[in-house]
């Protein structure tokens, strides 16, 4: 068990310092002070962080620390803190460790009971959520939208069964394809919000159904950093297997194989689970082994 009383003792520690996600004015007074006072700043990209430090006239020494940093570097900085120094860890933008490097260093410090203090600050996912118009009382942040189609389908089917808002980061160049996949799995009436270039000059929110956004992308292209939020409609928060439940078992299997690009074996299993029947029944129907059976 580890109990940390962050502000009742003085000494070395690791500060996790959020940085602006677009507007340099989003830095807090406290974040600026910590960056001025620590012995060292570890930055994901020293060039990008250098712009921030120059803006606030912060002279603290800076070193690089990123996702490819070795375990030896982790141990080096853990030892540096252990002997009495303080370090501030920053990412390129937003809250450190949210899809950014730093977790191994945090774990190494906690393992030797050294404090890790997180400062509040800018975060693209929650900033987009509260302005999206989608319910914010329950939500899950999933990181970047999967690139693998099978993983996309599996995740979206799970999301479709949950009464909450889902949040993703996504490239503007893949948004159209991602929303088309959401449309196929969750249905055209799924509520979608795209928050683009948050806190920057061209900040923009696109709110609508899957179908409305697909139509929009036929004539418009997006640029910049995007947050993708979705809330399954209660009327369509089910998989295509359920939508096709009035089809024969064989036709359901064929539809799943086409829509989700999966093997017959996997499709048979999914249809059996959705229809709550034995897998052998679906297998027989698919292979025409029991033609007298009424599907």
C-alpha positions in Angstrom: 0.0 0.0 0.0 1.3 3.5 -0.9 0.0 6.6 0.8 1.1 9.9 -0.7 0.6 13.2 1.1 1.6 15.5 -1.7 1.7 18.8 0.1 2.6 17.8 3.7 6.2 17.1 3.0 8.9 18.9 1.1 11.4 17.1 -1.1 12.2 15.8 -4.5 9.3 14.6 -6.7 8.1 14.3 -10.3 5.6 16.9 -11.4 3.2 16.0 -14.3 2.6 19.4 -15.9 -0.2 19.9 -18.5 0.7 22.2 -21.4 -1.7 24.1 -23.8 -3.4 22.1 -26.5 -3.4 25.0 -28.9 -3.6 28.4 -27.1 -0.5 29.4 -25.1 -2.7 31.4 -22.7 -4.1 28.2 -21.3 -1.1 27.7 -19.0 -1.9 28.1 -15.3 0.1 30.4 -13.0 1.1 27.3 -11.0 2.3 25.4 -14.1 4.6 28.2 -15.1 5.9 28.5 -11.5 6.7 24.7 -11.3 8.5 24.8 -14.7 10.6 27.7 -13.4 11.4 26.0 -10.1 12.2 22.4 -10.9 15.8 21.3 -11.6 14.9 19.8 -15.0 12.1 19.5 -17.6 11.6 16.3 -19.5 9.8 17.0 -22.8 8.4 14.7 -25.4 9.7 17.1 -28.1 12.1 19.7 -27.0 11.5 21.9 -30.0 7.8 22.2 -29.4 8.2 22.7 -25.6 11.0 25.2 -26.4 8.4 27.5 -27.9 6.3 27.4 -24.7 9.3 28.0 -22.5 10.4 30.9 -24.6 7.0 32.4 -24.5 7.0 32.4 -20.6 10.7 33.2 -20.3 11.4 29.9 -18.5 15.2 29.2 -18.4 15.0 25.7 -16.8 17.2 23.0 -18.4 15.3 20.7 -20.7 16.0 17.1 -21.9 14.2 14.8 -24.2 12.0 11.9 -22.9 9.6 10.1 -25.3 8.0 6.8 -26.1 11.3 5.3 -27.3 13.3 6.3 -24.2 15.0 3.2 -22.8 14.6 1.6 -19.4 18.1 2.8 -18.6 16.8 6.4 -19.1 13.9 5.7 -16.8 16.2 4.4 -14.1 18.6 7.4 -14.7 15.8 10.0 -14.0 14.4 8.0 -11.1 17.8 8.0 -9.5 18.1 11.7 -10.3 15.0 12.4 -8.3 15.9 9.9 -5.6 19.1 11.8 -4.7 17.2 15.1 -4.2 16.1 16.7 -7.5 12.7 17.6 -8.9 11.6 17.0 -12.4 8.7 18.3 -14.5 7.4 16.0 -17.2 5.5 17.6 -20.1 4.1 16.2 -23.4 3.7 18.1 -26.6 0.2 19.2 -25.7 -2.3 18.5 -22.9 -2.0 16.2 -19.9 1.1 14.0 -19.7 0.6 10.2 -20.0 -2.7 10.5 -21.9 -1.6 8.8 -25.0 1.9 10.1 -24.2 5.1 8.8 -22.7 5.8 8.8 -19.0 4.1 5.8 -17.4 7.3 3.8 -16.9 8.9 6.7 -15.0 5.8 7.2 -12.8 5.8 3.5 -12.0 9.5 3.5 -11.2 9.1 6.4 -8.8 6.1 4.9 -7.0 7.9 1.6 -6.6 10.5 3.4 -4.4 7.8 5.6 -2.7 8.8 8.9 -4.3 5.9 11.3 -4.9 4.3 12.0 -8.2 2.3 15.2 -8.3 -0.1 15.9 -11.2 -1.2 19.5 -11.9 -4.6 20.1 -13.4 -4.8 21.6 -16.9 -5.7 21.3 -20.5 -7.0 18.1 -22.0 -8.5 17.7 -25.4 -10.8 14.8 -24.7 -12.6 16.3 -21.7 -12.6 19.8 -23.3 -14.4 18.4 -26.3 -16.8 16.4 -24.2 -18.2 19.3 -22.1 -18.9 21.4 -25.2 -20.1 18.5 -27.4 -23.7 18.5 -26.2 -23.5 14.8 -25.6 -24.1 13.5 -22.0 -21.0 14.0 -19.9 -22.2 12.3 -16.7 -20.8 8.9 -17.9 -18.1 8.5 -20.6 -15.1 6.4 -21.6 -12.0 7.6 -23.3 -10.6 4.9 -25.6 -7.5 6.6 -27.0 -7.0 6.5 -30.8 -9.7 4.9 -32.9 -8.5 1.4 -33.9 -7.1 1.0 -37.4 -7.8 -2.7 -37.7 -11.3 -3.3 -39.0 -11.9 -6.4 -36.8 -10.9 -4.4 -33.7 -13.1 -1.5 -34.8 -16.1 -3.8 -35.0 -15.5 -5.5 -31.7 -15.0 -2.2 -29.9 -18.1 -0.6 -31.5 -20.3 -3.6 -30.7 -19.2 -3.2 -27.1 -19.9 0.5 -27.1 -23.3 -0.1 -28.6 -24.3 -2.0 -25.5 -23.3 0.8 -23.1 -25.2 3.9 -22.1 -22.4 6.3 -22.2 -20.4 8.7 -24.5 -17.3 7.3 -26.2 -14.3 9.5 -26.9 -11.5 8.9 -29.4 -8.7 10.8 -31.0 -8.6 10.4 -34.7 -6.7 11.6 -37.7 -8.7 13.9 -40.0 -7.6 11.8 -42.9 -9.3 8.7 -41.5 -12.4 10.3 -40.0 -14.6 9.6 -43.0 -13.7 5.9 -43.0 -14.1 5.7 -39.2 -17.6 7.2 -39.3 -18.6 4.9 -42.1 -17.6 2.0 -39.9 -19.6 3.4 -37.0 -22.6 3.7 -39.4 -22.2 0.1 -40.4 -22.0 -1.3 -36.9 -24.1 1.1 -34.8 -26.4 2.6 -37.4 -26.9 5.9 -39.3 -28.7 7.6 -36.4 -25.7 7.3 -34.0 -25.0 10.7 -32.5 -21.5 12.0 -33.6 -19.5 15.1 -32.6 -16.2 16.0 -34.1 -14.2 18.7 -32.2 -11.4 20.1 -34.4 -8.5 22.4 -33.5 -9.6 22.9 -29.9 -8.6 26.3 -28.5 -7.0 27.4 -31.8 -8.1 30.0 -34.3 -10.1 27.6 -36.4 -11.7 25.6 -33.6 -14.8 23.9 -35.0 -17.5 21.5 -33.7 -19.5 19.3 -36.1 -22.5 17.8 -34.5 -24.9 15.4 -36.2 -25.8 11.8 -37.1 -23.5 9.4 -38.8 -25.4 9.9 -42.1 -25.3 13.7 -41.8 -21.5 13.6 -41.3 -20.9 11.1 -44.0 -22.8 13.4 -46.4 -20.8 16.4 -45.1 -17.5 14.6 -45.9 -18.6 14.0 -49.5 -18.1 17.7 -50.1 -15.8 18.8 -47.3 -12.4 17.8 -46.0 -11.0 18.5 -42.5 -7.6 19.4 -41.3 -6.0 19.6 -37.9 -6.2 17.7 -34.7 -9.6 16.0 -34.1 -11.5 14.5 -31.2 -14.3 12.0 -32.2 -17.2 11.6 -29.8 -20.2 9.3 -30.2 -23.3 8.3 -28.3 -25.2 5.3 -29.6 -28.9 5.9 -30.2 -31.1 3.7 -28.1 -33.0 2.9 -31.2 -29.9 1.6 -33.0 -27.5 0.5 -30.2 -27.3 -3.0 -31.4 -25.1 -4.9 -33.8 -25.8 -5.7 -37.4 -26.4 -9.3 -36.3 -29.4 -8.1 -34.4 -30.6 -6.0 -37.2 -30.5 -9.0 -39.5 -32.3 -11.3 -37.1 -35.2 -11.7 -39.4 -32.9 -13.3 -42.0 -32.1 -17.0 -42.1 -29.1 -18.1 -40.1 -27.1 -18.7 -43.3 -27.9 -15.2 -44.6 -26.9 -13.7 -41.2 -23.6 -15.4 -41.4 -23.0 -14.2 -45.0 -24.0 -10.7 -44.0 -21.6 -10.7 -41.1 -18.7 -12.0 -43.2 -19.3 -9.2 -45.7 -19.8 -6.4 -43.2 -17.1 -7.2 -40.7 -14.7 -9.0 -43.0 -14.4 -12.0 -40.8 -14.3 -15.8 -41.4 -17.3 -18.1 -41.6 -16.2 -19.7 -38.3 -16.3 -16.4 -36.4 -19.5 -15.3 -38.1 -21.2 -18.5 -37.1 -20.1 -18.1 -33.5 -21.4 -14.5 -33.4 -24.7 -15.3 -35.0 -25.2 -18.2 -32.5 -24.4 -15.9 -29.6 -26.7 -13.1 -30.8 -29.6 -15.5 -31.5 -28.9 -17.5 -28.3 -28.9 -20.9 -30.1 -26.3 -23.6 -30.3 -23.4 -23.0 -32.7 -24.1 -26.4 -34.3 -27.5 -25.1 -35.5 -26.0 -22.1 -37.2 -23.2 -24.3 -38.7 -25.7 -26.7 -40.1 -27.8 -24.0 -41.6 -24.8 -22.3 -43.2 -23.5 -25.5 -44.7 -27.0 -26.7 -45.8 -26.6 -29.8 -43.7 -30.2 -29.7 -42.5 -32.3 -28.4 -45.4 -35.5 -29.5 -43.7 -34.8 -27.1 -40.8 -36.9 -23.9 -40.9 -34.5 -21.0 -40.2 
